């Protein structure tokens, strides 16, 4: 989810490297769990490609310094429209239209243009080709020749 990179200034602000596309994670009141307890966001603003975050109760540089390197985790967000990695890995992949089996998903590979589903055959399929999802099964609208057929 993220980590505290370093303190910023004297009043307890921290620079946070956050890996999330969910705006809920960068709002006042958002909470993150660390190995040492829960942190609540009291102030937040963009800071280059990171975030400048002030956590409740962290009011001086020494307290912020104690958070350096701390891994931040957050509870899952319920979203019926979202595809989650833990739902994709292990799922059967079938072709849209005829339902023919093309393989089982063994991993999701991060890629700047589009995350990729790695099938057990080693084939890589951009996630954007997923047109339907049911528990344990993905329906793919594949362009001709993508899987070498």
Secondary structure as UniProt FT lines:
FT   STRAND          2..8
FT   TURN            9..12
FT   STRAND          13..18
FT   HELIX           23..26
FT   TURN            28..29
FT   STRAND          31..34
FT   TURN            35..36
FT   STRAND          37..47
FT   TURN            48..49
FT   STRAND          50..55
FT   TURN            56..57
FT   HELIX           61..65
FT   TURN            66..69
FT   STRAND          71..73
FT   TURN            80..81
FT   HELIX           85..88
FT   TURN            89..90
FT   STRAND          92..95
FT   TURN            96..98
FT   STRAND          101..109
FT   STRAND          116..119
FT   TURN            120..121
FT   STRAND          124..126
FT   HELIX           127..129
FT   STRAND          130..134
FT   TURN            135..136
FT   STRAND          137..140
FT   TURN            144..147
//
